[in-house]
């Protein structure tokens, strides 16, 4: 198994984490740009969009950290085997 192929599995987790963070930032930016300051918009924002944004940010950060730790562990383990 090639070393480059083995190290790509950590990149999947990092890319997924950054993608989730990007989704959260896009939702937040679009909502702030289109906010008309009426009651319905605030209700929709706080009841539906805030949990989605929070989940994307927390899960994205978690996936990025797990991916970086996985990449470092694999690189350290296989560097001794060479």
C-alpha positions as CSV (number, residue, x, y, z in Angstrom):
1,X,0.0,0.0,0.0
2,X,1.4,3.3,-1.0
3,X,2.2,5.9,1.7
4,X,0.3,8.6,-0.2
5,X,-2.9,6.6,-0.5
6,X,-2.7,5.7,3.2
7,X,-2.5,9.3,4.3
8,X,-5.5,10.5,2.3
9,X,-8.0,9.0,4.8
10,X,-7.2,11.8,7.3
11,X,-7.7,14.4,4.5
12,X,-11.3,13.2,4.0
13,X,-12.2,14.0,7.6
14,X,-10.4,17.4,7.4
15,X,-12.2,18.3,4.1
16,X,-15.6,17.2,5.6
17,X,-15.0,19.4,8.6
18,X,-14.1,22.4,6.6
19,X,-17.1,21.8,4.4
20,X,-19.4,21.8,7.4
21,X,-17.9,25.0,8.7
22,X,-18.3,26.6,5.2
23,X,-22.0,25.6,5.2
24,X,-22.5,27.2,8.6
25,X,-20.8,30.4,7.5
26,X,-22.8,30.6,4.3
27,X,-26.1,30.1,6.1
28,X,-25.2,32.7,8.7
29,X,-24.1,35.2,6.1
30,X,-27.2,34.7,3.9
31,X,-29.5,35.1,6.9
32,X,-27.7,38.2,8.1
33,X,-27.8,39.8,4.7
34,X,-31.5,39.1,4.1
35,X,-32.7,39.9,7.6
36,X,-35.8,42.1,7.4
37,X,-36.2,42.5,11.2
38,X,-39.7,41.1,11.4
39,X,-40.9,38.6,13.9
40,X,-41.2,35.7,11.5
41,X,-37.6,36.0,10.4
42,X,-36.3,36.1,14.0
43,X,-38.4,33.1,14.9
44,X,-37.2,31.1,11.9
45,X,-33.6,32.1,12.6
46,X,-33.5,31.2,16.3
47,X,-35.7,28.1,16.2
48,X,-34.3,26.5,13.0
49,X,-31.2,28.0,11.7
50,X,-29.2,28.5,14.9
51,X,-29.2,24.8,15.8
52,X,-28.1,24.0,12.2
53,X,-25.3,26.5,12.3
54,X,-24.2,25.4,15.8
55,X,-24.2,21.7,14.7
56,X,-22.2,22.5,11.6
57,X,-19.6,24.5,13.5
58,X,-19.2,22.0,16.3
59,X,-19.1,18.9,14.1
60,X,-16.9,20.6,11.6
61,X,-14.3,21.5,14.2
62,X,-14.5,18.0,15.6
63,X,-13.9,16.4,12.2
64,X,-11.0,18.7,11.5
65,X,-9.3,17.9,14.8
66,X,-9.9,14.2,14.4
67,X,-8.5,14.3,10.9
68,X,-5.4,16.2,11.9
69,X,-4.8,13.8,14.8
70,X,-5.3,10.8,12.5
71,X,-2.8,12.2,9.9
72,X,-0.2,12.8,12.6
73,X,-0.6,9.4,14.1
74,X,-0.3,7.6,10.8
75,X,2.7,9.7,9.7
76,X,4.5,9.1,13.0
77,X,3.7,5.3,13.0
78,X,4.9,4.8,9.5
79,X,7.9,7.0,9.7
80,X,9.5,4.6,12.2
81,X,8.8,1.6,9.9
82,X,10.9,3.0,7.0
